[in-house]
């Protein structure tokens, strides 16, 4: 299908939603986005896999990057999109095709050449990428950073994540680790001959129950950490004393900790136990002192808050690029069967970003 990037932003959102783009199946939507952007004067459009990048080259003193992922989680009988009482329902409406629609409509309707009223005061990069909702090794933004680092150059990146119109600064880091508890197998009728590995999990859970999470304020944004058990595996059969139990823990840490320091902290909490790191990703600092970020916050009139959770702003932070989360969707509706976005929120997001980007 062809996208009409000049359509009202709510209608453009509906067009995007009605093209199924479950992770790994973004090609038809990426094709449509590429065709539509290629038709806009003043843009240099490039593509890698199912990631589409469009840039202006006006010689402005700063560059703003607007990024959004094209993929969604698997469908839940929630296509095609439908409008009910001012809400657009459908898979990906909140996370994050409404944000992508705002970015694309701005690309098509801003004055991308010349000066004067309505002209861009920044050069702008638009990135629509693939495979955000799946494992990190498939992430399209990660691939772009590895293959085309220069495409991501910017003074500020705005990730169009659903934030209910709030400015969410930075993000938490995350790691998962497995506590392994050994035992000795025996017949449960003669339990005293064994050593129950599951029972040993009690000490792990006690430490978690007594854990005092740290709260950290950075650039006025308060990040609360959390260390939680998220999975327990153990047991052989209904008549066997188990000889092995594993407790998986997830640590969400403030962005003032490095991943290395975060794992060192978890090691301290579980001192005396066998602990294996299974995955980790660093957080992103708020970056609000950057001039472009401060100007964006001023344009919104909102007080920035900490981002709870991990987002791709961390990838920009790794590259030394300040990044913020901002989008019209409600994050609590993401991935749900009844996912929706308020049409008025999409309109407001477009107005705000247009005001920020133009002189």
BELBELFEN-V899034 format. One record per residue. N is the residue number from 1. SS is DSSP state (A for helix, B for strand, O for the rest). OMEGA is omega in whole degrees, 0 to 359 (none if undefined). Layout:
BEGIN
n->N ss->SS omega->OMEGA
n->N ss->SS omega->OMEGA
END
This chain:
BEGIN
n->1 ss->O omega->175
n->2 ss->O omega->179
n->3 ss->O omega->173
n->4 ss->O omega->184
n->5 ss->O omega->178
n->6 ss->O omega->178
n->7 ss->O omega->174
n->8 ss->O omega->191
n->9 ss->A omega->176
n->10 ss->A omega->177
n->11 ss->A omega->177
n->12 ss->A omega->176
n->13 ss->A omega->180
n->14 ss->A omega->178
n->15 ss->A omega->180
n->16 ss->A omega->182
n->17 ss->A omega->184
n->18 ss->O omega->171
n->19 ss->O omega->182
n->20 ss->O omega->183
n->21 ss->O omega->175
n->22 ss->B omega->183
n->23 ss->O omega->183
n->24 ss->O omega->180
n->25 ss->O omega->184
n->26 ss->O omega->189
n->27 ss->A omega->180
n->28 ss->A omega->179
n->29 ss->A omega->178
n->30 ss->A omega->177
n->31 ss->A omega->181
n->32 ss->A omega->179
n->33 ss->A omega->180
n->34 ss->A omega->179
n->35 ss->A omega->183
n->36 ss->A omega->181
n->37 ss->A omega->179
n->38 ss->A omega->181
n->39 ss->O omega->182
n->40 ss->O omega->178
n->41 ss->O omega->176
n->42 ss->O omega->180
n->43 ss->O omega->168
n->44 ss->B omega->187
n->45 ss->B omega->179
n->46 ss->B omega->185
n->47 ss->B omega->172
n->48 ss->B omega->185
n->49 ss->O omega->178
n->50 ss->O omega->172
n->51 ss->B omega->183
n->52 ss->B omega->182
n->53 ss->B omega->177
n->54 ss->B omega->184
n->55 ss->B omega->169
n->56 ss->O omega->176
n->57 ss->O omega->184
n->58 ss->O omega->182
n->59 ss->O omega->178
n->60 ss->O omega->184
n->61 ss->O omega->181
n->62 ss->O omega->179
n->63 ss->B omega->177
n->64 ss->B omega->180
n->65 ss->B omega->175
n->66 ss->B omega->185
n->67 ss->B omega->175
n->68 ss->B omega->180
n->69 ss->B omega->181
n->70 ss->O omega->188
n->71 ss->O omega->176
n->72 ss->B omega->170
n->73 ss->O omega->179
n->74 ss->O omega->182
n->75 ss->O omega->178
n->76 ss->O omega->184
n->77 ss->O omega->184
n->78 ss->O omega->167
n->79 ss->O omega->1
n->80 ss->O omega->178
n->81 ss->O omega->178
n->82 ss->B omega->179
n->83 ss->B omega->177
n->84 ss->B omega->175
n->85 ss->O omega->175
n->86 ss->O omega->179
n->87 ss->B omega->175
n->88 ss->B omega->181
n->89 ss->B omega->175
n->90 ss->O omega->182
n->91 ss->O omega->178
n->92 ss->O omega->181
n->93 ss->A omega->180
n->94 ss->A omega->187
n->95 ss->A omega->354
n->96 ss->A omega->185
n->97 ss->A omega->174
n->98 ss->A omega->177
n->99 ss->A omega->178
n->100 ss->A omega->179
n->101 ss->A omega->177
n->102 ss->A omega->182
n->103 ss->A omega->183
n->104 ss->A omega->180
n->105 ss->A omega->176
n->106 ss->A omega->179
n->107 ss->A omega->184
n->108 ss->A omega->189
n->109 ss->A omega->175
n->110 ss->O omega->176
n->111 ss->B omega->187
n->112 ss->O omega->177
n->113 ss->O omega->174
n->114 ss->O omega->183
n->115 ss->O omega->179
n->116 ss->O omega->184
n->117 ss->O omega->178
n->118 ss->O omega->180
n->119 ss->B omega->177
n->120 ss->B omega->173
n->121 ss->O omega->173
n->122 ss->O omega->160
n->123 ss->B omega->186
n->124 ss->B omega->172
n->125 ss->B omega->174
n->126 ss->B omega->178
n->127 ss->B omega->173
n->128 ss->B omega->190
n->129 ss->B omega->189
n->130 ss->O omega->167
n->131 ss->O omega->175
n->132 ss->O omega->187
n->133 ss->O omega->183
n->134 ss->O omega->186
n->135 ss->O omega->187
n->136 ss->A omega->183
n->137 ss->A omega->179
n->138 ss->A omega->188
n->139 ss->O omega->183
n->140 ss->A omega->179
n->141 ss->A omega->175
n->142 ss->A omega->180
n->143 ss->A omega->178
n->144 ss->A omega->180
n->145 ss->A omega->181
n->146 ss->A omega->187
n->147 ss->A omega->188
n->148 ss->O omega->184
n->149 ss->A omega->183
n->150 ss->A omega->178
n->151 ss->A omega->185
n->152 ss->A omega->181
n->153 ss->O omega->179
n->154 ss->O omega->173
n->155 ss->O omega->177
n->156 ss->B omega->173
n->157 ss->B omega->175
n->158 ss->B omega->180
n->159 ss->B omega->189
n->160 ss->O omega->177
n->161 ss->O omega->175
n->162 ss->O omega->180
n->163 ss->O omega->185
n->164 ss->O omega->178
n->165 ss->O omega->176
n->166 ss->O omega->172
n->167 ss->O omega->179
n->168 ss->B omega->189
n->169 ss->B omega->176
n->170 ss->O omega->173
n->171 ss->B omega->175
n->172 ss->O omega->166
n->173 ss->B omega->181
n->174 ss->B omega->171
n->175 ss->B omega->173
n->176 ss->B omega->179
n->177 ss->B omega->182
n->178 ss->B omega->173
n->179 ss->B omega->181
n->180 ss->B omega->183
n->181 ss->B omega->181
n->182 ss->B omega->177
n->183 ss->O omega->178
n->184 ss->B omega->182
n->185 ss->O omega->176
n->186 ss->B omega->174
n->187 ss->B omega->183
n->188 ss->A omega->175
n->189 ss->A omega->178
n->190 ss->A omega->188
n->191 ss->A omega->183
n->192 ss->A omega->178
n->193 ss->A omega->181
n->194 ss->O omega->178
n->195 ss->B omega->190
n->196 ss->O omega->182
n->197 ss->A omega->180
n->198 ss->A omega->179
n->199 ss->A omega->181
n->200 ss->A omega->179
n->201 ss->A omega->180
n->202 ss->A omega->179
n->203 ss->A omega->177
n->204 ss->A omega->181
n->205 ss->A omega->177
n->206 ss->A omega->180
n->207 ss->A omega->178
n->208 ss->A omega->180
n->209 ss->A omega->182
n->210 ss->A omega->185
n->211 ss->O omega->178
n->212 ss->O omega->183
n->213 ss->O omega->179
n->214 ss->O omega->173
n->215 ss->B omega->185
n->216 ss->B omega->176
n->217 ss->B omega->180
n->218 ss->B omega->181
n->219 ss->O omega->179
n->220 ss->O omega->180
n->221 ss->B omega->184
n->222 ss->B omega->178
n->223 ss->B omega->176
n->224 ss->B omega->181
n->225 ss->O omega->178
n->226 ss->B omega->177
n->227 ss->B omega->190
n->228 ss->B omega->167
n->229 ss->B omega->181
n->230 ss->B omega->179
n->231 ss->B omega->172
n->232 ss->B omega->178
n->233 ss->B omega->177
n->234 ss->B omega->178
n->235 ss->O omega->182
n->236 ss->O omega->180
n->237 ss->O omega->184
n->238 ss->O omega->180
n->239 ss->O omega->182
n->240 ss->B omega->172
n->241 ss->B omega->186
n->242 ss->O omega->179
n->243 ss->O omega->179
n->244 ss->B omega->174
n->245 ss->B omega->178
n->246 ss->B omega->176
n->247 ss->B omega->177
n->248 ss->B omega->179
n->249 ss->B omega->178
n->250 ss->B omega->178
n->251 ss->B omega->173
n->252 ss->B omega->189
n->253 ss->B omega->181
n->254 ss->O omega->185
n->255 ss->O omega->172
n->256 ss->O omega->174
n->257 ss->O omega->169
n->258 ss->O omega->175
n->259 ss->A omega->179
n->260 ss->A omega->180
n->261 ss->A omega->179
n->262 ss->A omega->179
n->263 ss->A omega->176
n->264 ss->A omega->178
n->265 ss->A omega->179
n->266 ss->A omega->176
n->267 ss->A omega->178
n->268 ss->A omega->181
n->269 ss->A omega->183
n->270 ss->O omega->178
n->271 ss->O omega->180
n->272 ss->O omega->179
n->273 ss->O omega->174
n->274 ss->B omega->185
n->275 ss->B omega->179
n->276 ss->B omega->176
n->277 ss->B omega->180
n->278 ss->B omega->173
n->279 ss->B omega->179
n->280 ss->B omega->177
n->281 ss->B omega->181
n->282 ss->O omega->177
n->283 ss->O omega->178
n->284 ss->B omega->175
n->285 ss->O omega->182
n->286 ss->O omega->179
n->287 ss->O omega->187
n->288 ss->O omega->179
n->289 ss->O omega->178
n->290 ss->O omega->183
n->291 ss->A omega->181
n->292 ss->A omega->178
n->293 ss->A omega->179
n->294 ss->A omega->179
n->295 ss->A omega->179
n->296 ss->A omega->178
n->297 ss->A omega->179
n->298 ss->A omega->181
n->299 ss->A omega->180
n->300 ss->A omega->185
n->301 ss->O omega->181
n->302 ss->O omega->173
n->303 ss->O omega->182
n->304 ss->O omega->177
n->305 ss->B omega->180
n->306 ss->B omega->173
n->307 ss->O omega->174
n->308 ss->O omega->186
n->309 ss->O omega->180
n->310 ss->O omega->175
n->311 ss->O omega->181
n->312 ss->O omega->172
n->313 ss->A omega->179
n->314 ss->A omega->178
n->315 ss->A omega->177
n->316 ss->A omega->179
n->317 ss->A omega->177
n->318 ss->A omega->181
n->319 ss->O omega->181
n->320 ss->O omega->181
n->321 ss->O omega->176
n->322 ss->O omega->184
n->323 ss->B omega->179
n->324 ss->B omega->173
n->325 ss->B omega->177
n->326 ss->O omega->177
n->327 ss->O omega->186
n->328 ss->O omega->186
n->329 ss->O omega->175
n->330 ss->O omega->182
n->331 ss->A omega->180
n->332 ss->A omega->180
n->333 ss->A omega->182
n->334 ss->O omega->174
n->335 ss->O omega->181
n->336 ss->O omega->179
n->337 ss->O omega->182
n->338 ss->O omega->179
n->339 ss->O omega->176
n->340 ss->B omega->173
n->341 ss->B omega->176
n->342 ss->B omega->180
n->343 ss->A omega->179
n->344 ss->A omega->179
n->345 ss->A omega->177
n->346 ss->A omega->178
n->347 ss->A omega->181
n->348 ss->A omega->179
n->349 ss->A omega->178
n->350 ss->A omega->180
n->351 ss->A omega->183
n->352 ss->A omega->182
n->353 ss->A omega->177
n->354 ss->A omega->180
n->355 ss->A omega->181
n->356 ss->A omega->188
n->357 ss->A omega->186
n->358 ss->B omega->179
n->359 ss->O omega->none
END
